Amino acid sequence: MPRGDKSAYTDKQKRQAEHIEESYEKRGVSDKEAEKRAWATVNKHDHGGKKSGSGRGVH
């Protein structure tokens, strides 16, 4: 997966990043920096791009 590929993220994570990005832009942050910060925030909260139900089950 190339860097910047957002296909591993759920729709909810993508929406969250969009809202966070808009919030940064309203505060005067550049478009590129706002996008970077938004995805960093989503990653911080959700630990990266994970589709729901992925990974190992609990034993």
DSSP file (Angstrom, degrees, kcal/mol; ACC not computed):
  #  RESIDUE AA STRUCTURE BP1 BP2  ACC     N-H-->O    O-->H-N    N-H-->O    O-->H-N    TCO  KAPPA ALPHA  PHI   PSI    X-CA   Y-CA   Z-CA
    1    1 A M              0   0    0      0, 0.0     3,-0.1     0, 0.0     4,-0.0   0.000 360.0 360.0 360.0 123.1    0.0    0.0    0.0
    2    2 A P    >   -     0   0    0      0, 0.0     3,-1.8     0, 0.0     2,-0.0  -0.306 360.0 -88.2 -69.1 154.4    1.6    3.3   -1.0
    3    3 A R  T 3  S+     0   0    0      1,-0.3     3,-0.1     3,-0.0     0, 0.0  -0.348 115.5  28.5 -60.4 140.7    1.9    6.1    1.5
    4    4 A G  T 3  S+     0   0    0      1,-0.3     2,-0.5    -3,-0.1    -1,-0.3   0.381  81.7 139.9  89.2  -4.9   -1.1    8.3    1.6
    5    5 A D    <   -     0   0    0     -3,-1.8     3,-0.4     1,-0.1    -1,-0.3  -0.628  30.3-173.7 -75.4 120.2   -3.5    5.5    0.6
    6    6 A K    >   +     0   0    0     -2,-0.5     3,-1.5     1,-0.2    -1,-0.1   0.236  53.5 106.0-100.2  13.3   -6.6    5.9    2.7
    7    7 A S  T 3  S+     0   0    0      1,-0.3    -1,-0.2    42,-0.0    -2,-0.0   0.728  72.4  62.4 -68.4 -20.7   -8.4    2.6    1.5
    8    8 A A  T 3  S+     0   0    0     -3,-0.4    -1,-0.3     2,-0.0     2,-0.2   0.548  88.3  92.1 -81.1  -5.5   -7.6    0.9    4.8
    9    9 A Y  S <  S-     0   0    0     -3,-1.5    42,-0.1    40,-0.2    40,-0.1  -0.625  77.9-119.7 -91.3 148.0   -9.7    3.4    6.7
   10   10 A T     >  -     0   0    0     40,-0.5     4,-2.1    -2,-0.2     5,-0.2  -0.334  28.9-108.4 -75.0 164.4  -13.4    3.0    7.5
   11   11 A D  H  > S+     0   0    0      1,-0.2     4,-2.5     2,-0.2     5,-0.2   0.883 121.5  55.3 -60.3 -37.7  -16.0    5.5    6.2
   12   12 A K  H  > S+     0   0    0      1,-0.2     4,-2.5     2,-0.2    -1,-0.2   0.921 107.1  48.5 -62.1 -43.8  -16.4    6.8    9.8
   13   13 A Q  H  > S+     0   0    0      1,-0.2     4,-2.3     2,-0.2    -1,-0.2   0.889 111.2  50.8 -64.3 -38.2  -12.6    7.4   10.1
   14   14 A K  H  X S+     0   0    0     -4,-2.1     4,-2.0     2,-0.2    -2,-0.2   0.905 111.0  48.2 -65.1 -41.8  -12.6    9.3    6.8
   15   15 A R  H  X S+     0   0    0     -4,-2.5     4,-2.4     2,-0.2    -2,-0.2   0.912 110.6  51.6 -64.3 -42.2  -15.6   11.4    7.9
   16   16 A Q  H  X S+     0   0    0     -4,-2.5     4,-2.5     1,-0.2     5,-0.2   0.929 109.8  49.0 -60.1 -45.1  -13.8   12.2   11.2
   17   17 A A  H  X S+     0   0    0     -4,-2.3     4,-2.7     1,-0.2    -1,-0.2   0.892 109.7  52.7 -61.9 -39.5  -10.7   13.3    9.4
   18   18 A E  H  X S+     0   0    0     -4,-2.0     4,-2.3     2,-0.2    -1,-0.2   0.923 111.1  45.8 -62.5 -44.9  -12.7   15.5    7.1
   19   19 A H  H  X S+     0   0    0     -4,-2.4     4,-2.0     2,-0.2    -2,-0.2   0.905 113.9  48.5 -66.0 -41.3  -14.4   17.3   10.0
   20   20 A I  H  X S+     0   0    0     -4,-2.5     4,-2.2     2,-0.2    -2,-0.2   0.918 110.8  51.4 -64.2 -42.8  -11.1   17.7   11.9
   21   21 A E  H  X S+     0   0    0     -4,-2.7     4,-2.4     1,-0.2    -2,-0.2   0.921 109.0  50.2 -60.1 -45.4   -9.5   19.0    8.7
   22   22 A E  H  X S+     0   0    0     -4,-2.3     4,-2.1     1,-0.2    -1,-0.2   0.887 108.7  53.5 -60.4 -38.9  -12.3   21.6    8.2
   23   23 A S  H  X S+     0   0    0     -4,-2.0     4,-1.0     1,-0.2    -1,-0.2   0.919 109.4  47.1 -63.5 -44.4  -11.9   22.7   11.9
   24   24 A Y  H ><>S+     0   0    0     -4,-2.2     5,-2.0     1,-0.2     3,-0.5   0.907 110.4  53.0 -63.6 -40.8   -8.1   23.3   11.4
   25   25 A E  H ><5S+     0   0    0     -4,-2.4     3,-1.6     1,-0.2    -1,-0.2   0.877 104.1  55.8 -64.0 -36.7   -8.8   25.2    8.2
   26   26 A K  H 3<5S+     0   0    0     -4,-2.1    -1,-0.2     1,-0.3    -2,-0.2   0.800 104.2  55.4 -63.5 -27.2  -11.3   27.5    9.9
   27   27 A R  T <<5S-     0   0    0     -4,-1.0    -1,-0.3    -3,-0.5    -2,-0.2   0.385 128.0 -98.4 -87.5   3.5   -8.5   28.3   12.4
   28   28 A G  T < 5S+     0   0    0     -3,-1.6     2,-0.3     1,-0.3    -3,-0.2   0.585  73.3 145.1  96.0  10.6   -6.2   29.4    9.6
   29   29 A V      < -     0   0    0     -5,-2.0    -1,-0.3     1,-0.1    -2,-0.1  -0.611  56.5-102.0 -81.1 142.8   -4.0   26.3    9.1
   30   30 A S     >  -     0   0    0     -2,-0.3     4,-2.9     1,-0.1     5,-0.2  -0.192  29.8-111.4 -62.3 157.2   -3.0   25.6    5.5
   31   31 A D  H  > S+     0   0    0      1,-0.2     4,-2.2     2,-0.2     5,-0.2   0.914 116.3  46.0 -56.0 -48.0   -4.9   23.0    3.6
   32   32 A K  H  > S+     0   0    0      1,-0.2     4,-2.1     2,-0.2    -1,-0.2   0.916 115.4  45.5 -64.8 -44.2   -2.0   20.6    3.4
   33   33 A E  H  > S+     0   0    0      1,-0.2     4,-2.6     2,-0.2    -1,-0.2   0.878 111.0  54.0 -67.2 -37.9   -1.1   21.0    7.1
   34   34 A A  H  X S+     0   0    0     -4,-2.9     4,-2.4     2,-0.2    -2,-0.2   0.906 109.4  47.8 -63.0 -42.0   -4.7   20.6    8.1
   35   35 A E  H  X S+     0   0    0     -4,-2.2     4,-2.3    -5,-0.2     5,-0.2   0.921 111.9  49.9 -64.5 -43.3   -5.0   17.3    6.3
   36   36 A K  H  X S+     0   0    0     -4,-2.1     4,-2.0     1,-0.2    -2,-0.2   0.929 113.6  45.2 -60.5 -46.3   -1.8   16.0    7.8
   37   37 A R  H  X S+     0   0    0     -4,-2.6     4,-2.2     2,-0.2    -1,-0.2   0.886 110.4  55.0 -66.3 -38.7   -2.9   17.0   11.3
   38   38 A A  H  X S+     0   0    0     -4,-2.4     4,-2.2     1,-0.2    -2,-0.2   0.935 110.9  43.4 -61.5 -47.4   -6.4   15.5   10.8
   39   39 A W  H  X S+     0   0    0     -4,-2.3     4,-2.6     1,-0.2    -1,-0.2   0.858 111.4  55.0 -69.0 -33.6   -5.1   12.1    9.7
   40   40 A A  H  X S+     0   0    0     -4,-2.0     4,-2.1    -5,-0.2    -1,-0.2   0.890 109.0  48.9 -63.4 -37.9   -2.5   12.2   12.6
   41   41 A T  H  X S+     0   0    0     -4,-2.2     4,-2.1     2,-0.2    -2,-0.2   0.921 110.9  48.6 -67.5 -44.4   -5.4   12.8   15.0
   42   42 A V  H  X S+     0   0    0     -4,-2.2     4,-2.9     1,-0.2     5,-0.2   0.920 112.7  49.1 -61.2 -43.6   -7.5    9.9   13.5
   43   43 A N  H  X S+     0   0    0     -4,-2.6     4,-1.9     1,-0.2     5,-0.5   0.888 108.8  53.2 -62.8 -39.0   -4.4    7.6   13.8
   44   44 A K  H  < S+     0   0    0     -4,-2.1    -1,-0.2     1,-0.2    -2,-0.2   0.908 116.3  38.5 -62.4 -42.5   -3.8    8.7   17.4
   45   45 A H  H  < S+     0   0    0     -4,-2.1    -2,-0.2     1,-0.2    -1,-0.2   0.886 130.1  27.7 -76.7 -40.0   -7.4    7.8   18.4
   46   46 A D  H  < S-     0   0    0     -4,-2.9    -2,-0.2    -5,-0.2    -3,-0.2   0.383 101.6-119.5-108.3   2.7   -7.9    4.6   16.3
   47   47 A H  S  < S-     0   0    0     -4,-1.9    -3,-0.2    -5,-0.2    -4,-0.2   0.912  71.8 -45.5  59.8  46.2   -4.3    3.4   16.0
   48   48 A G  S    S-     0   0    0     -5,-0.5     2,-0.9    -6,-0.2    -8,-0.0  -0.261  96.4 -31.9  95.3-179.6   -4.1    3.5   12.3
   49   49 A G        +     0   0    0    -40,-0.1     2,-0.4    -2,-0.1   -40,-0.2  -0.649  67.9 159.7 -81.7 107.7   -6.3    2.5    9.4
   50   50 A K        -     0   0    0     -2,-0.9   -40,-0.5    -4,-0.0     2,-0.3  -0.994  35.2-136.2-130.1 131.4   -8.3   -0.5   10.4
   51   51 A K    >   -     0   0    0     -2,-0.4     3,-1.7   -42,-0.1   -42,-0.1  -0.630  42.1 -96.5 -78.3 144.2  -11.5   -1.8    8.9
   52   52 A S  T 3  S+     0   0    0     -2,-0.3    -1,-0.1     1,-0.3     3,-0.1  -0.345 109.8  24.3 -63.0 140.8  -14.0   -2.9   11.5
   53   53 A G  T 3  S+     0   0    0      1,-0.3    -1,-0.3     3,-0.1     2,-0.1   0.453  93.1 128.1  85.1   0.9  -13.9   -6.6   12.2
   54   54 A S    <   +     0   0    0     -3,-1.7    -1,-0.3     2,-0.0     2,-0.1  -0.469  45.8  36.6 -86.2 162.0  -10.3   -7.0   11.0
   55   55 A G  S    S-     0   0    0     -2,-0.1     2,-0.2    -3,-0.1    -5,-0.0  -0.346  98.7 -33.1  94.4-176.1   -7.6   -8.7   13.0
   56   56 A R        -     0   0    0     -2,-0.1     2,-0.1     1,-0.1    -3,-0.1  -0.491  59.2-119.6 -82.6 149.3   -7.6  -11.7   15.3
   57   57 A G        -     0   0    0     -2,-0.2     2,-0.3     1,-0.1    -1,-0.1  -0.384  34.3 -95.7 -79.6 164.5  -10.5  -12.6   17.5
   58   58 A V              0   0    0      1,-0.1    -1,-0.1    -2,-0.1     0, 0.0  -0.648 360.0 360.0 -81.6 135.5  -10.4  -12.7   21.2
   59   59 A H              0   0    0     -2,-0.3    -1,-0.1    -3,-0.0    -2,-0.0   0.444 360.0 360.0 -94.2 360.0   -9.7  -16.3   22.5
